[in-house]
């Protein structure tokens, strides 16, 4: 029974690793000259955050996954808000 659980955990972690690589490719793919590229990058990182939370749950760290689940939306909002109201605003 322990072997099956280990195989399932390994499969979930491998799938998560593939999603991390795809998210990295997605972030690199966008060029900085596009309008609203920051918001697209934040969306990609949001998907990556879900993968990280699933990985933490699989590794047996529910408390850390919960803290990550609560704090990451605030960080993404702060980055988007700083960009929207920041010095990069072109009128």
Secondary structure, DSSP 8 states (H G I E B T S, - for coil): -HHHHHHHHHHHHHHHHHHHHHHHHHHHHS-TTSTTHHHHHHHHHHHHHHHHHHHHHHTT-HHHHHHHHHHHHHHHHHHHHHHHHSTT---
